[in-house]
């Protein structure tokens, strides 16, 4: 089973602090976040990785080539264009992904995700695609009010009530027919699959974080330094 990782974005909200690096190479605990993402999959038995590169893709390719990923793990980089949107990147490697179900994710999200459970859920639902959904931690504290607008208490950064796209997908090759060269995966393709009844959701209640801003990168580095990195717990790379 291939794992396609979208590595082509510019990461504009991080560039003020990492102007010389593509987003997948911004470091968490001394290693690029891309290393952590691949590690999540490799530690759970996945061996074939396609890095769909774009912005500063040559740096991603150099990193991939210079890294020892462990026995049997193959990491290949495919240049999918600097300005290609997310769905277009998968569309450009449709021939590589057409033979069997595949996994896909972004290069900036971390989770203590049970991939076997995700794949089993996808198989049970008989869906074209399954998206992992999460309830992110809100960035602010929440005030609790009674009917008379009196404050009854506070919750410090609780989880959101609504589910959002957590970025860990399992897909059938037929899902690729919903894509095109200029498709943004999260918009029209997923919306059409949902409308056609072909999109399922796998609810992940555990840890999840996305490195979208410099503040996010600092928070993840702080967790790593404190020994509180749930995405890495008991997930060593295979020897």
C-alpha positions, 0 to 999 in steps of 0.5 A, spaced: 500 500 500 502 506 497 502 512 502 502 519 498 504 525 502 503 532 500 509 536 500 508 541 495 505 547 499 509 554 500 507 554 508 506 562 507 504 563 514 511 559 516 516 563 511 517 569 516 521 564 520 523 559 515 524 562 509 529 558 506 526 551 508 519 548 505 514 547 510 515 539 510 523 540 513 521 545 518 524 541 524 520 538 530 525 536 536 531 536 531 528 533 525 523 535 519 516 534 521 516 530 514 520 525 518 515 524 524 509 523 519 513 518 515 515 515 522 508 514 524 506 510 518 513 506 517 512 504 525 505 501 523 508 497 517 507 501 511 513 501 507 512 505 500 512 512 500 511 517 495 512 524 496 509 529 492 513 535 492 513 542 489 515 548 492 523 547 494 522 540 492 529 539 491 530 540 498 525 535 500 528 530 495 535 531 498 533 530 505 529 523 503 535 521 499 540 522 505 535 519 510 536 512 513 528 510 513 529 503 516 529 496 512 524 495 507 522 502 507 522 506 500 521 513 500 520 516 493 520 524 491 515 526 485 515 533 482 508 535 482 509 542 480 510 548 484 503 551 484 499 545 483 493 544 488 492 538 493 488 534 488 492 536 482 498 533 486 494 526 487 491 526 480 498 527 477 500 520 480 494 517 478 498 511 475 502 510 481 496 509 485 491 506 480 492 499 482 490 498 489 487 502 495 492 507 498 493 512 504 494 519 503 496 525 508 499 532 509 506 533 511 504 538 516 499 534 521 501 529 527 497 524 530 497 518 535 493 515 529 491 507 529 492 506 522 489 499 522 483 501 525 482 507 519 483 501 514 478 497 517 473 502 518 474 504 510 473 497 508 467 496 513 464 502 510 465 500 502 467 508 501 471 511 495 474 515 500 475 515 508 477 522 511 480 522 519 476 527 522 478 530 529 475 535 534 481 540 535 483 544 541 480 551 541 485 556 541 482 560 547 478 559 553 471 558 553 466 562 558 460 558 561 454 562 561 447 561 565 440 563 562 441 570 566 448 571 562 452 570 569 458 566 568 458 559 571 465 557 570 471 557 564 474 551 560 481 552 558 482 551 551 476 545 550 475 541 544 471 544 538 464 541 538 464 540 530 469 535 527 474 537 521 478 534 516 484 531 520 488 530 514 489 522 514 485 519 508 484 512 506 482 511 498 480 507 493 483 508 486 476 510 483 476 516 488 482 519 483 476 519 478 473 525 482 480 529 481 483 533 475 489 537 474 487 543 478 482 540 483 483 542 490 482 536 494 478 539 500 473 542 496 470 540 490 472 533 489 471 531 497 464 535 496 462 531 490 464 524 493 460 526 499 454 528 495 454 521 491 455 517 498 462 515 497 465 519 503 466 516 510 469 519 516 473 515 521 473 519 528 479 520 531 479 522 539 486 522 540 492 527 539 492 531 533 496 537 531 497 541 525 503 545 524 500 551 520 503 557 523 510 559 527 506 558 534 504 551 532 511 549 531 513 552 537 508 548 541 510 542 538 517 543 539 515 544 546 511 538 547 517 534 544 522 537 549 518 536 555 517 528 553 510 529 551 509 527 544 503 523 543 504 521 536 511 518 537 509 514 543 511 507 542 512 508 534 520 507 533 522 506 526 523 499 524 530 496 524 
